[in-house]
Structures are given as structure tokens and as C-alpha cells.
Amino acid sequence: MSTRRDFIKTTATATIGATTLPHVTFAESESVVRLGLIGLGLRGQSHLDLALARKDVEVVALCDVQQRMIDMSLGLVATAGKRKPQIYLNGPQGYQKLLERKDIDAVIISTPWEWHTAMCIDAMNAGKYVGCEVIVGMTIDECWTILETSEKTGMPLMMLENVCYRRDVMAVMNMVRQNIFGELIHMQGGYQHDLREVKFNDGIQPYGGGAEFGTKGFSEAQWRTQHSVDRNGDLYPTHGIGPIAMMANINRGNRFTQLVSYATKARGLHNHIVKVGGANHPNAKVNFKLGDVVTTMLRTANEETILLQHDTNLPRPYSLGFRVQGTNSIWMDINKSIYIEGTGKPHQWDEAKSWLEKYDHPLWKKYGNDAAGAGHGGMDWFVLNAFIESAKRKMNTPQDVYDAVTWSAITPLSEESVRKGGVSIDFPDFTKGKWKNRPNMFAVDDSY
């Protein structure tokens, strides 16, 4: 099997519509990526902490609109013993001053969702590699504009979807590629995570209580909760769809063709406010539009079906609800079980552990120790490593701009379907037909 390195030698940037990266201005050694970070909430600080631990990264500049987040970030820099980066704190447009710097090769964007599109576009136009937290576009038009900007400038954009690098998920992907599952038929995933203490807090004890959001909240509660007031659909699809899309070769021999979504009534956030703040709390009068459980079904060109669920407002344990089912086998993460026809007892689940260990992905075998202690069980190390290695080598990112806009588009399409009563919506082909011939080179070896 050809390696990712071999493939990239001839097709690295062709997949984003350009043959060169004309605006990249790397340091002479090319062994160090000069990095700027835009957005220093808790997620941005997590990226900063990992970047500071790398010898091949120099953190040049930091940007946020809140002094509190800047101070917390500078504390991380001091603890790491690194040189103090330039600080940009002059309002929401401060990031544009950061992008003017010629000594920055790449940026990581970890701001509220509504800023992602403009920041990604400005960064690509400034000749920077872009790593953006999910999602990159809130509308289909925004997704098209991001894609067109990447193709025009030749600058890669990687949405930092970390679950693609989860260890068990990568082992299952390895099994899929070795035909253990046979032909894929149906897959499931989602974002099933009680976020009530993320969406509400008092700003003094973050994630520890309170019924406040907006200006009185802390970190994500300042902006994320408002989306639950204003919108109804799958607002966070990428954790579930990213790994499944890679297994199903989406944009690489396969694509999404239709989507349909339904939403339940909304009760969870109101009940939480009443529980922690009382029935007379002002926020108890807020009408939340987001249904407590949003269910989305996708159909692919190869006639698989994919079920996604968004479930963040009710009491529940965390689970992404993965299920991969083919003509030979089925794996489900919620019960950590697998069934492979012809092995074990007929019609009875086996523990998945031994199979996942047998098919442990080469990336995890090689870098598992390096990822130990990183956020989300090590996944955060892998996604940042992939972005930095791509920038160092002036190559396209393994999760590319087509993935970023395709996965992000699920949200506005889901909102449209829910708004129209669960009608089927045609899924746009962001590759404009190139999906038929693009090979899937995501994690084909132990490179990155």
C-alpha cells in the first residue's frame, strides 16, 4: 500500500485546487512553525498548552477580547518557560492586526462560532495555514465562501475535529480498511453530552453552578447558550460525523446526497434554570428553540445510511453513540462490544477490547506515549500534531477544507429540514464531482 508521504509528493495541494502555496512565508529552517492563536477561552488555552510543549512550534502572538483569558494564557506561557508572545487585545478586530504579521506561518482559531468564517477567510487571504475549531461555517453560503477562498489562495484549512483520532475509532477504521466489516451498510454517531453546566454558570465558579449565560457567564456560556435560544437543529455534528465520514470515504469516492432531521420539544435547559436558580430567575422566562434531542439521517451516494443525534440539554452520561455495521460485523461503542460473524458465539456480543488492541492504528502505536496526558484521552495531541506537521511540510492537511465545509454544512441543512417539518434536503457537492476520483489518504500510515 502506498504511504501518505508517497501520495503527497505528487498531489499535496492539487486537492484544494492549487499546485503551490504561494503566500506561505516560513522561517528558513522550516523545522519550526511560527504560530498565532486567536481566541483564548478554555479550548484555545488547551491548544496553547500543547503548542508550548512542542519544540517545533514558536508561539508568536496571542489574541483575545478579554484580559482574563489573556492573563490565564500568559500563565501557561510562563509555566512552560517560553518567550512572551505579542498580545492583541484591542477589540473584536484585533485578530486582523495579528494576521498582518509576516512572521506567522499558521493560526489556530478558537473563538465563538459566529466569528469562524470571517477569521478563516481573512487568515487564508493573509497566507496563513488555518486550524479552526468546529464548526467553520454557520450557513451554506459561508461554507461555499470558505471553500472558494481556500481554492483561490491555495491555503489549506483544517477543522480541528479531534474525534477522528480517538483510539478506538481509529482501530475500527483500521478494521474497516482491512475488510473486517465487509461492505459498510449503516453507521451512527452523535454528540450526546450533558452540557448544562457549560451553557450556564455564574462566571465566578465556572462549570460549578448558576443559571447565567451571556455577559454574566464564563467562557462558552457567554456565547454558546444563545445558539440554543435562537436555533433548532444539529448544532454540533462533527464529533459524530467526522470519524464516520472517514470510514465511509466521504469526499473520496463517496458523498452525502440527502439529509433529514427531526427535533423534540425543548424542556431540559428551562428545567435546569429552575432547578439551580429558581422559578423566579429571569432566565426561567427564556424560550429555548433548540429541541432537547435532534435526530438526523443522511444518505450517501454508495447507499449507506448514517444516523446522527444531538443531545446536550438533558441529564445523561457522555457517549458519542458510535455504531459501525457492515455485511460481516457490527461495532458499538456504548456497550464496548463487537460481533464478527464466524467468530465467537452466534448472536452474542464479544468484548471489543481484544479486537481494538489487535487492530490498534499505527499512529497510536507510534505516538501513543507522546499523546499521554493530552486532552480528550490524547486526541487533542493528534489533531494538533497533524496540523503542525502539515504546516511544517507545506502540505495539505489530512482533514481538509472539503471535510470542513461538508461536516459543517450538516448544521444549516438540519435546521432547514427541522424548520420545514422534517423534509428531505439535497446535500451540496462541495467537491463539484472531484469526490469520484479523490483517494482517501487520511491516516493511511503512521505519518500524521
C-alpha positions as a Markdown table, in Angstrom:
| # | Residue | x | y | z |
|---|---|---|---|---|
| 1 | Met | 0.0 | 0.0 | 0.0 |
| 2 | Ser | 1.3 | 3.4 | -0.9 |
| 3 | Thr | 2.1 | 5.7 | 2.0 |
| 4 | Arg | 0.6 | 9.1 | 2.6 |
| 5 | Arg | 4.1 | 10.6 | 2.1 |
| 6 | Asp | 4.3 | 9.0 | -1.4 |
| 7 | Phe | 0.9 | 10.3 | -2.3 |
| 8 | Ile | 1.5 | 13.8 | -1.1 |
| 9 | Lys | 4.7 | 14.1 | -3.2 |
| 10 | Thr | 2.6 | 14.5 | -6.3 |
| 11 | Thr | -0.9 | 15.6 | -5.2 |
| 12 | Ala | -0.5 | 17.5 | -1.9 |
| 13 | Thr | -2.1 | 20.8 | -2.9 |
| 14 | Ala | -4.0 | 19.7 | -6.0 |
| 15 | Thr | -6.8 | 18.5 | -3.8 |
| 16 | Ile | -7.5 | 22.1 | -2.8 |
| 17 | Gly | -7.5 | 23.4 | -6.3 |
| 18 | Ala | -3.9 | 24.8 | -6.3 |
| 19 | Thr | -0.5 | 23.4 | -7.2 |
| 20 | Thr | 1.5 | 25.7 | -4.9 |
| 21 | Leu | 1.1 | 27.6 | -1.7 |
| 22 | Pro | 2.1 | 31.0 | -2.9 |
| 23 | His | 1.7 | 33.0 | 0.2 |
| 24 | Val | 3.5 | 30.8 | 2.8 |
| 25 | Thr | 6.4 | 32.7 | 4.3 |
| 26 | Phe | 8.2 | 30.1 | 6.5 |
| 27 | Ala | 11.2 | 30.6 | 8.6 |
| 28 | Glu | 14.4 | 29.5 | 6.9 |
| 29 | Ser | 14.7 | 26.2 | 8.8 |
| 30 | Glu | 11.2 | 25.1 | 8.2 |
| 31 | Ser | 11.6 | 22.9 | 11.3 |
| 32 | Val | 9.6 | 25.4 | 13.4 |
| 33 | Val | 6.1 | 26.7 | 12.8 |
| 34 | Arg | 5.5 | 30.2 | 13.9 |
| 35 | Leu | 2.0 | 30.2 | 15.4 |
| 36 | Gly | -0.6 | 32.7 | 16.3 |
| 37 | Leu | -3.6 | 31.8 | 18.4 |
| 38 | Ile | -6.9 | 33.7 | 18.0 |
| 39 | Gly | -9.4 | 33.0 | 20.8 |
| 40 | Leu | -8.1 | 32.0 | 24.3 |
| 41 | Gly | -11.1 | 30.6 | 26.0 |
| 42 | Leu | -10.6 | 27.2 | 27.7 |
| 43 | Arg | -10.4 | 25.5 | 24.3 |
| 44 | Gly | -7.9 | 27.9 | 22.9 |
| 45 | Gln | -5.8 | 27.6 | 26.1 |
| 46 | Ser | -5.8 | 23.8 | 25.6 |
| 47 | His | -4.3 | 24.3 | 22.1 |
| 48 | Leu | -1.8 | 26.8 | 23.5 |
| 49 | Asp | -0.7 | 24.4 | 26.3 |
| 50 | Leu | 0.0 | 21.6 | 23.7 |
| 51 | Ala | 1.7 | 24.0 | 21.3 |
| 52 | Leu | 4.0 | 25.3 | 24.1 |
| 53 | Ala | 5.2 | 21.7 | 24.8 |
| 54 | Arg | 6.4 | 21.3 | 21.2 |
| 55 | Lys | 10.0 | 22.0 | 20.1 |
| 56 | Asp | 8.8 | 22.6 | 16.5 |
| 57 | Val | 6.4 | 25.5 | 17.4 |
| 58 | Glu | 7.1 | 29.1 | 18.4 |
| 59 | Val | 4.0 | 30.8 | 19.7 |
| 60 | Val | 4.5 | 34.3 | 18.3 |
| 61 | Ala | 1.2 | 36.1 | 19.1 |
| 62 | Leu | -2.0 | 35.7 | 21.1 |
| 63 | Cys | -5.3 | 37.4 | 20.6 |
| 64 | Asp | -8.5 | 37.6 | 22.7 |
| 65 | Val | -11.0 | 40.3 | 23.7 |
| 66 | Gln | -10.9 | 39.5 | 27.4 |
| 67 | Gln | -8.0 | 40.4 | 29.7 |
| 68 | Arg | -8.9 | 37.5 | 32.0 |
| 69 | Met | -8.2 | 35.0 | 29.2 |
| 70 | Ile | -5.0 | 36.7 | 28.1 |
| 71 | Asp | -3.7 | 36.5 | 31.7 |
| 72 | Met | -4.6 | 32.9 | 32.0 |
| 73 | Ser | -2.8 | 32.2 | 28.7 |
| 74 | Leu | 0.3 | 34.1 | 29.8 |
| 75 | Gly | 0.4 | 32.0 | 32.9 |
| 76 | Leu | 0.7 | 28.9 | 30.7 |
| 77 | Val | 3.5 | 30.6 | 28.7 |
| 78 | Ala | 5.4 | 31.4 | 31.9 |
| 79 | Thr | 5.0 | 27.9 | 33.3 |
| 80 | Ala | 6.4 | 26.5 | 30.0 |
| 81 | Gly | 9.4 | 28.8 | 30.3 |
| 82 | Lys | 8.8 | 30.2 | 26.8 |
| 83 | Arg | 9.2 | 33.8 | 25.5 |
| 84 | Lys | 6.2 | 36.0 | 25.9 |
| 85 | Pro | 4.3 | 36.4 | 22.7 |
| 86 | Gln | 2.9 | 39.6 | 21.3 |
| 87 | Ile | -0.6 | 40.3 | 22.7 |
| 88 | Tyr | -3.5 | 41.6 | 20.7 |
| 89 | Leu | -6.4 | 42.8 | 22.9 |
| 90 | Asn | -7.9 | 45.7 | 21.0 |
| 91 | Gly | -11.4 | 44.7 | 20.4 |
| 92 | Pro | -13.0 | 42.1 | 18.1 |
| 93 | Gln | -10.9 | 43.2 | 15.1 |
| 94 | Gly | -7.6 | 42.8 | 16.9 |
| 95 | Tyr | -7.1 | 39.5 | 15.1 |
| 96 | Gln | -6.7 | 41.4 | 11.8 |
| 97 | Lys | -3.6 | 43.1 | 13.3 |
| 98 | Leu | -2.2 | 39.7 | 14.2 |
| 99 | Leu | -2.8 | 38.4 | 10.6 |
| 100 | Glu | -0.8 | 41.3 | 9.2 |
| 101 | Arg | 2.4 | 39.9 | 10.7 |
| 102 | Lys | 4.8 | 38.3 | 8.2 |
| 103 | Asp | 6.4 | 36.2 | 10.9 |
| 104 | Ile | 3.3 | 34.0 | 11.5 |
| 105 | Asp | 3.0 | 30.8 | 9.4 |
| 106 | Ala | -0.2 | 29.3 | 10.9 |
| 107 | Val | -3.1 | 30.3 | 13.1 |
| 108 | Ile | -5.4 | 28.4 | 15.3 |
| 109 | Ile | -8.9 | 29.9 | 15.7 |
| 110 | Ser | -10.9 | 29.0 | 18.9 |
| 111 | Thr | -13.5 | 31.8 | 19.0 |
| 112 | Pro | -17.3 | 31.7 | 19.2 |
| 113 | Trp | -18.8 | 30.0 | 16.1 |
| 114 | Glu | -20.1 | 33.2 | 14.6 |
| 115 | Trp | -16.6 | 34.5 | 14.1 |
| 116 | His | -15.1 | 31.4 | 12.4 |
| 117 | Thr | -16.0 | 32.2 | 8.8 |
| 118 | Ala | -14.6 | 35.7 | 8.7 |
| 119 | Met | -11.5 | 34.8 | 10.6 |
| 120 | Cys | -10.8 | 31.7 | 8.4 |
| 121 | Ile | -11.3 | 33.8 | 5.2 |
| 122 | Asp | -9.1 | 36.6 | 6.5 |
| 123 | Ala | -6.4 | 34.2 | 7.6 |
| 124 | Met | -6.3 | 32.4 | 4.3 |
| 125 | Asn | -6.1 | 35.7 | 2.4 |
| 126 | Ala | -3.2 | 36.6 | 4.6 |
| 127 | Gly | -1.4 | 33.5 | 3.5 |
| 128 | Lys | -1.7 | 31.5 | 6.8 |
| 129 | Tyr | -2.3 | 27.9 | 7.3 |
| 130 | Val | -5.6 | 27.7 | 9.2 |
| 131 | Gly | -6.6 | 25.4 | 12.0 |
| 132 | Cys | -10.2 | 26.2 | 13.1 |
| 133 | Glu | -12.3 | 24.8 | 15.9 |
| 134 | Val | -15.6 | 23.3 | 14.9 |
| 135 | Ile | -17.6 | 24.5 | 13.0 |
| 136 | Val | -16.2 | 26.6 | 10.2 |
| 137 | Gly | -19.4 | 28.0 | 8.6 |
| 138 | Met | -22.9 | 28.5 | 10.0 |
| 139 | Thr | -24.7 | 28.8 | 6.6 |
| 140 | Ile | -24.3 | 27.0 | 3.3 |
| 141 | Asp | -23.2 | 30.3 | 1.7 |
| 142 | Glu | -20.4 | 30.7 | 4.4 |
| 143 | Cys | -19.2 | 27.2 | 3.6 |
| 144 | Trp | -19.0 | 27.9 | -0.1 |
| 145 | Thr | -17.1 | 31.1 | 0.6 |
| 146 | Ile | -14.6 | 29.4 | 2.8 |
| 147 | Leu | -14.0 | 26.7 | 0.1 |
| 148 | Glu | -13.7 | 29.2 | -2.7 |
| 149 | Thr | -11.2 | 31.2 | -0.6 |
| 150 | Ser | -9.0 | 28.1 | 0.1 |
| 151 | Glu | -9.1 | 27.2 | -3.6 |
| 152 | Lys | -8.2 | 30.8 | -4.7 |
| 153 | Thr | -5.4 | 31.3 | -2.2 |
| 154 | Gly | -4.0 | 27.8 | -2.2 |
| 155 | Met | -4.0 | 27.9 | 1.6 |
| 156 | Pro | -5.1 | 24.7 | 3.5 |
| 157 | Leu | -7.8 | 24.9 | 6.1 |
| 158 | Met | -8.1 | 22.1 | 8.7 |
| 159 | Met | -11.1 | 22.0 | 11.0 |
| 160 | Leu | -9.7 | 20.6 | 14.3 |
| 161 | Glu | -12.1 | 17.7 | 14.7 |
| 162 | Asn | -10.3 | 15.7 | 17.2 |
| 163 | Val | -12.6 | 12.6 | 17.5 |
| 164 | Cys | -11.3 | 11.3 | 14.2 |
| 165 | Tyr | -8.2 | 10.5 | 16.2 |
| 166 | Arg | -9.9 | 8.7 | 19.1 |
| 167 | Arg | -8.0 | 5.4 | 19.7 |
| 168 | Asp | -10.9 | 3.0 | 19.4 |
| 169 | Val | -12.3 | 4.9 | 16.4 |
| 170 | Met | -9.0 | 4.6 | 14.6 |
| 171 | Ala | -8.8 | 0.9 | 15.4 |
| 172 | Val | -12.3 | 0.4 | 13.9 |
| 173 | Met | -11.3 | 2.4 | 10.9 |
| 174 | Asn | -8.3 | 0.2 | 10.5 |
| 175 | Met | -10.6 | -2.8 | 10.6 |
| 176 | Val | -12.9 | -1.3 | 8.1 |
| 177 | Arg | -10.0 | -0.7 | 5.7 |
| 178 | Gln | -8.9 | -4.3 | 6.2 |
| 179 | Asn | -12.4 | -5.5 | 5.3 |
| 180 | Ile | -13.2 | -7.0 | 8.7 |
| 181 | Phe | -16.7 | -5.4 | 8.5 |
| 182 | Gly | -17.3 | -6.3 | 4.9 |
| 183 | Glu | -19.3 | -3.8 | 2.9 |
| 184 | Leu | -20.5 | -0.9 | 5.1 |
| 185 | Ile | -24.3 | -0.6 | 5.4 |
| 186 | His | -25.2 | 1.7 | 8.3 |
| 187 | Met | -23.3 | 3.9 | 10.8 |
| 188 | Gln | -24.3 | 6.0 | 13.8 |
| 189 | Gly | -22.7 | 8.7 | 15.9 |
| 190 | Gly | -23.5 | 11.9 | 17.6 |
| 191 | Tyr | -22.9 | 14.5 | 20.3 |
| 192 | Gln | -24.6 | 13.1 | 23.4 |
| 193 | His | -23.1 | 15.1 | 26.3 |
| 194 | Asp | -24.8 | 16.8 | 29.2 |
| 195 | Leu | -23.6 | 20.4 | 28.7 |
| 196 | Arg | -25.9 | 22.2 | 31.1 |
| 197 | Glu | -23.1 | 23.3 | 33.4 |
| 198 | Val | -21.2 | 24.5 | 30.3 |
| 199 | Lys | -24.1 | 26.5 | 29.0 |
| 200 | Phe | -24.9 | 28.0 | 32.4 |
| 201 | Asn | -22.7 | 29.2 | 35.2 |
| 202 | Asp | -22.3 | 32.3 | 37.4 |
| 203 | Gly | -19.0 | 33.5 | 36.0 |
| 204 | Ile | -17.4 | 33.1 | 39.4 |
| 205 | Gln | -17.4 | 29.4 | 39.7 |
| 206 | Pro | -17.1 | 28.2 | 36.1 |
| 207 | Tyr | -18.9 | 25.0 | 35.4 |
| 208 | Gly | -19.7 | 24.8 | 39.1 |
| 209 | Gly | -23.3 | 26.2 | 39.2 |
| 210 | Gly | -25.5 | 29.0 | 38.4 |
| 211 | Ala | -28.2 | 29.8 | 35.9 |
| 212 | Glu | -26.5 | 32.7 | 34.0 |
| 213 | Phe | -25.4 | 32.9 | 30.4 |
| 214 | Gly | -24.4 | 35.7 | 28.1 |
| 215 | Thr | -22.5 | 38.6 | 29.6 |
| 216 | Lys | -22.9 | 37.2 | 33.1 |
| 217 | Gly | -21.5 | 33.8 | 32.2 |
| 218 | Phe | -18.0 | 32.4 | 31.8 |
| 219 | Ser | -16.2 | 31.1 | 28.7 |
| 220 | Glu | -18.6 | 29.2 | 26.4 |
| 221 | Ala | -21.7 | 30.2 | 28.5 |
| 222 | Gln | -21.1 | 33.8 | 27.2 |
| 223 | Trp | -21.9 | 32.9 | 23.6 |
| 224 | Arg | -22.8 | 29.2 | 23.1 |
| 225 | Thr | -26.1 | 29.2 | 25.0 |
| 226 | Gln | -27.6 | 31.9 | 22.8 |
| 227 | His | -27.5 | 29.4 | 19.9 |
| 228 | Ser | -29.9 | 27.2 | 21.9 |
| 229 | Val | -32.2 | 30.2 | 22.2 |
| 230 | Asp | -32.2 | 31.1 | 18.5 |
| 231 | Arg | -31.7 | 27.9 | 16.6 |
| 232 | Asn | -33.1 | 24.4 | 16.2 |
| 233 | Gly | -31.1 | 21.6 | 14.5 |
| 234 | Asp | -28.0 | 19.6 | 14.9 |
| 235 | Leu | -25.7 | 22.4 | 16.2 |
| 236 | Tyr | -22.6 | 20.2 | 16.7 |
| 237 | Pro | -22.5 | 17.3 | 14.3 |
| 238 | Thr | -18.8 | 17.0 | 13.7 |
| 239 | His | -17.8 | 14.7 | 16.6 |
| 240 | Gly | -20.2 | 12.1 | 15.3 |
| 241 | Ile | -19.8 | 12.6 | 11.5 |
| 242 | Gly | -16.1 | 13.1 | 11.2 |
| 243 | Pro | -14.9 | 9.6 | 12.0 |
| 244 | Ile | -17.8 | 8.0 | 10.2 |
| 245 | Ala | -17.1 | 10.2 | 7.1 |
| 246 | Met | -13.5 | 9.0 | 7.0 |
| 247 | Met | -14.6 | 5.3 | 7.3 |
| 248 | Ala | -17.2 | 5.8 | 4.5 |
| 249 | Asn | -14.8 | 7.7 | 2.2 |
| 250 | Ile | -16.9 | 10.8 | 2.1 |
| 251 | Asn | -15.5 | 13.3 | -0.5 |
| 252 | Arg | -13.2 | 10.5 | -1.5 |
| 253 | Gly | -15.2 | 8.0 | -3.6 |
| 254 | Asn | -18.4 | 8.7 | -1.8 |
| 255 | Arg | -20.5 | 11.7 | -0.7 |
| 256 | Phe | -23.6 | 12.7 | 1.2 |
| 257 | Thr | -26.7 | 13.0 | -1.0 |
| 258 | Gln | -29.7 | 13.7 | 1.2 |
| 259 | Leu | -30.4 | 14.8 | 4.8 |
| 260 | Val | -33.5 | 14.8 | 7.0 |
| 261 | Ser | -33.8 | 16.0 | 10.6 |
| 262 | Tyr | -36.4 | 16.0 | 13.4 |
| 263 | Ala | -36.3 | 17.8 | 16.8 |
| 264 | Thr | -38.1 | 17.0 | 20.0 |
| 265 | Lys | -39.7 | 19.6 | 22.2 |
| 266 | Ala | -37.4 | 21.8 | 24.4 |
| 267 | Arg | -37.5 | 21.2 | 28.2 |
| 268 | Gly | -34.0 | 20.5 | 29.5 |
| 269 | Leu | -32.5 | 24.0 | 29.7 |
| 270 | His | -35.6 | 25.5 | 31.3 |
| 271 | Asn | -35.8 | 22.8 | 33.9 |
| 272 | His | -32.1 | 23.3 | 34.7 |
| 273 | Ile | -32.6 | 27.0 | 35.3 |
| 274 | Val | -35.5 | 26.4 | 37.6 |
| 275 | Lys | -33.5 | 23.7 | 39.5 |
| 276 | Val | -30.4 | 25.8 | 40.1 |
| 277 | Gly | -31.8 | 29.3 | 40.0 |
| 278 | Gly | -35.4 | 29.0 | 41.0 |
| 279 | Ala | -38.7 | 29.5 | 39.1 |
| 280 | Asn | -38.4 | 33.3 | 39.5 |
| 281 | His | -35.0 | 33.6 | 37.9 |
| 282 | Pro | -35.1 | 35.9 | 34.9 |
| 283 | Asn | -33.7 | 33.2 | 32.6 |
| 284 | Ala | -36.6 | 30.9 | 33.5 |
| 285 | Lys | -38.7 | 33.1 | 31.1 |
| 286 | Val | -36.3 | 32.5 | 28.2 |
| 287 | Asn | -37.9 | 30.4 | 25.4 |
| 288 | Phe | -35.3 | 27.9 | 24.1 |
| 289 | Lys | -35.7 | 27.0 | 20.5 |
| 290 | Leu | -33.3 | 24.0 | 20.4 |
| 291 | Gly | -35.0 | 20.7 | 20.8 |
| 292 | Asp | -33.5 | 18.5 | 23.5 |
| 293 | Val | -32.8 | 15.7 | 21.1 |
| 294 | Val | -32.2 | 16.3 | 17.4 |
| 295 | Thr | -32.1 | 13.2 | 15.1 |
| 296 | Thr | -30.6 | 13.5 | 11.6 |
| 297 | Met | -30.4 | 10.8 | 8.9 |
| 298 | Leu | -28.0 | 11.1 | 6.0 |
| 299 | Arg | -27.9 | 9.0 | 2.8 |
| 300 | Thr | -24.7 | 8.5 | 0.8 |
| 301 | Ala | -24.0 | 8.0 | -2.9 |
| 302 | Asn | -22.9 | 4.5 | -2.1 |
| 303 | Glu | -26.3 | 3.8 | -0.4 |
| 304 | Glu | -25.2 | 3.7 | 3.2 |
| 305 | Thr | -27.3 | 5.4 | 5.8 |
| 306 | Ile | -25.9 | 7.4 | 8.7 |
| 307 | Leu | -27.8 | 8.4 | 11.9 |
| 308 | Leu | -26.7 | 11.4 | 14.0 |
| 309 | Gln | -28.1 | 12.6 | 17.3 |
| 310 | His | -27.5 | 15.9 | 19.1 |
| 311 | Asp | -28.4 | 15.5 | 22.8 |
| 312 | Thr | -26.8 | 18.1 | 25.1 |
| 313 | Asn | -29.6 | 19.5 | 27.3 |
| 314 | Leu | -30.8 | 16.6 | 29.4 |
| 315 | Pro | -29.2 | 14.6 | 32.2 |
| 316 | Arg | -27.2 | 11.7 | 30.7 |
| 317 | Pro | -23.7 | 10.1 | 30.7 |
| 318 | Tyr | -21.4 | 11.1 | 27.9 |
| 319 | Ser | -21.4 | 9.0 | 24.8 |
| 320 | Leu | -20.9 | 9.7 | 21.1 |
| 321 | Gly | -23.0 | 6.7 | 20.3 |
| 322 | Phe | -20.9 | 5.2 | 17.5 |
| 323 | Arg | -22.1 | 2.2 | 15.6 |
| 324 | Val | -20.4 | 0.8 | 12.5 |
| 325 | Gln | -22.3 | -2.0 | 10.7 |
| 326 | Gly | -21.3 | -3.9 | 7.6 |
| 327 | Thr | -22.2 | -7.2 | 5.9 |
| 328 | Asn | -19.9 | -9.1 | 8.2 |
| 329 | Ser | -19.7 | -7.3 | 11.5 |
| 330 | Ile | -21.0 | -4.6 | 13.8 |
| 331 | Trp | -19.3 | -2.5 | 16.5 |
| 332 | Met | -21.0 | -0.3 | 19.1 |
| 333 | Asp | -19.0 | 1.9 | 21.5 |
| 334 | Ile | -21.8 | 2.4 | 24.0 |
| 335 | Asn | -21.5 | -1.2 | 25.2 |
| 336 | Lys | -17.9 | -1.6 | 24.1 |
| 337 | Ser | -18.9 | -4.6 | 22.1 |
| 338 | Ile | -18.4 | -6.2 | 18.7 |
| 339 | Tyr | -19.9 | -9.0 | 16.7 |
| 340 | Ile | -17.9 | -10.6 | 13.9 |
| 341 | Glu | -19.7 | -13.3 | 12.0 |
| 342 | Gly | -17.8 | -16.6 | 12.2 |
| 343 | Thr | -16.0 | -15.8 | 15.4 |
| 344 | Gly | -17.2 | -16.3 | 19.0 |
| 345 | Lys | -20.7 | -17.5 | 19.7 |
| 346 | Pro | -23.5 | -16.9 | 17.2 |
| 347 | His | -25.9 | -14.0 | 18.0 |
| 348 | Gln | -23.8 | -13.0 | 21.1 |
| 349 | Trp | -21.7 | -9.9 | 21.6 |
| 350 | Asp | -18.0 | -10.1 | 22.2 |
| 351 | Glu | -15.9 | -7.6 | 24.1 |
| 352 | Ala | -14.4 | -5.3 | 21.6 |
| 353 | Lys | -11.2 | -4.7 | 23.6 |
| 354 | Ser | -9.1 | -7.6 | 22.2 |
| 355 | Trp | -10.1 | -6.7 | 18.6 |
| 356 | Leu | -9.3 | -3.0 | 19.1 |
| 357 | Glu | -5.9 | -3.9 | 20.5 |
| 358 | Lys | -5.2 | -6.2 | 17.6 |
| 359 | Tyr | -6.1 | -3.6 | 15.1 |
| 360 | Asp | -4.6 | -0.6 | 17.0 |
| 361 | His | -3.8 | 2.1 | 14.4 |
| 362 | Pro | -0.2 | 2.6 | 13.5 |
| 363 | Leu | -0.5 | 6.3 | 14.6 |
| 364 | Trp | -1.4 | 5.3 | 18.1 |
| 365 | Lys | 1.3 | 2.6 | 18.2 |
| 366 | Lys | 3.9 | 5.2 | 17.2 |
| 367 | Tyr | 2.7 | 8.3 | 19.1 |
| 368 | Gly | 0.6 | 7.0 | 22.0 |
| 369 | Asn | 3.2 | 7.8 | 24.6 |
| 370 | Asp | 3.6 | 11.4 | 23.2 |
| 371 | Ala | -0.2 | 11.9 | 23.4 |
| 372 | Ala | -0.4 | 10.6 | 27.0 |
| 373 | Gly | -2.0 | 13.3 | 29.3 |
| 374 | Ala | -3.3 | 15.4 | 26.4 |
| 375 | Gly | -6.9 | 16.5 | 26.4 |
| 376 | His | -9.8 | 14.2 | 25.5 |
| 377 | Gly | -7.8 | 11.0 | 26.0 |
| 378 | Gly | -4.9 | 12.1 | 23.8 |
| 379 | Met | -7.0 | 13.0 | 20.8 |
| 380 | Asp | -6.1 | 16.7 | 21.2 |
| 381 | Trp | -2.4 | 15.9 | 20.7 |
| 382 | Phe | -3.0 | 14.0 | 17.5 |
| 383 | Val | -5.2 | 16.7 | 15.9 |
| 384 | Leu | -2.7 | 19.5 | 16.7 |
| 385 | Asn | 0.2 | 17.3 | 15.6 |
| 386 | Ala | -1.5 | 16.7 | 12.2 |
| 387 | Phe | -2.0 | 20.5 | 11.7 |
| 388 | Ile | 1.6 | 21.4 | 12.7 |
| 389 | Glu | 3.2 | 18.6 | 10.6 |
| 390 | Ser | 1.2 | 19.7 | 7.6 |
| 391 | Ala | 2.3 | 23.3 | 8.0 |
| 392 | Lys | 6.0 | 22.3 | 8.6 |
| 393 | Arg | 6.0 | 20.3 | 5.4 |
| 394 | Lys | 3.9 | 22.8 | 3.3 |
| 395 | Met | 1.4 | 20.0 | 2.6 |
| 396 | Asn | -2.4 | 19.8 | 2.6 |
| 397 | Thr | -3.9 | 18.8 | 5.9 |
| 398 | Pro | -5.3 | 15.2 | 6.4 |
| 399 | Gln | -8.7 | 16.6 | 7.3 |
| 400 | Asp | -9.0 | 19.2 | 4.5 |
| 401 | Val | -11.2 | 22.1 | 3.5 |
| 402 | Tyr | -13.7 | 19.8 | 1.8 |
| 403 | Asp | -14.2 | 17.9 | 5.0 |
| 404 | Ala | -14.5 | 21.1 | 7.0 |
| 405 | Val | -17.3 | 22.6 | 4.9 |
| 406 | Thr | -19.1 | 19.3 | 4.3 |
| 407 | Trp | -19.3 | 18.4 | 8.0 |
| 408 | Ser | -20.2 | 22.0 | 9.0 |
| 409 | Ala | -23.0 | 22.1 | 6.4 |
| 410 | Ile | -24.9 | 19.4 | 8.3 |
| 411 | Thr | -26.0 | 22.1 | 10.8 |
| 412 | Pro | -27.7 | 24.6 | 8.5 |
| 413 | Leu | -29.2 | 21.7 | 6.4 |
| 414 | Ser | -30.5 | 20.2 | 9.6 |
| 415 | Glu | -32.0 | 23.5 | 10.7 |
| 416 | Glu | -33.7 | 23.8 | 7.3 |
| 417 | Ser | -35.2 | 20.3 | 7.5 |
| 418 | Val | -36.5 | 20.8 | 11.0 |
| 419 | Arg | -38.0 | 24.2 | 10.1 |
| 420 | Lys | -39.8 | 22.6 | 7.2 |
| 421 | Gly | -41.2 | 19.7 | 9.2 |
| 422 | Gly | -38.7 | 17.0 | 8.5 |
| 423 | Val | -38.4 | 17.2 | 4.7 |
| 424 | Ser | -35.5 | 15.7 | 2.9 |
| 425 | Ile | -32.9 | 18.2 | 1.8 |
| 426 | Asp | -30.4 | 17.6 | -1.0 |
| 427 | Phe | -26.8 | 17.8 | 0.2 |
| 428 | Pro | -24.5 | 20.1 | -1.9 |
| 429 | Asp | -21.4 | 18.6 | -3.6 |
| 430 | Phe | -18.7 | 20.9 | -2.4 |
| 431 | Thr | -16.1 | 18.9 | -4.4 |
| 432 | Lys | -18.0 | 19.6 | -7.7 |
| 433 | Gly | -17.6 | 16.0 | -8.8 |
| 434 | Lys | -14.0 | 15.5 | -7.6 |
| 435 | Trp | -15.2 | 13.1 | -4.9 |
| 436 | Lys | -15.4 | 10.4 | -7.6 |
| 437 | Asn | -11.6 | 10.2 | -8.0 |
| 438 | Arg | -10.1 | 11.6 | -4.8 |
| 439 | Pro | -8.3 | 8.8 | -2.8 |
| 440 | Asn | -8.7 | 8.7 | 1.0 |
| 441 | Met | -5.3 | 9.3 | 2.4 |
| 442 | Phe | -6.4 | 10.1 | 6.0 |
| 443 | Ala | -4.2 | 8.2 | 8.4 |
| 444 | Val | -3.1 | 5.6 | 5.9 |
| 445 | Asp | 0.2 | 5.1 | 7.7 |
| 446 | Asp | 1.9 | 6.4 | 10.8 |
| 447 | Ser | 2.9 | 9.8 | 9.4 |
| 448 | Tyr | 0.3 | 12.1 | 10.8 |
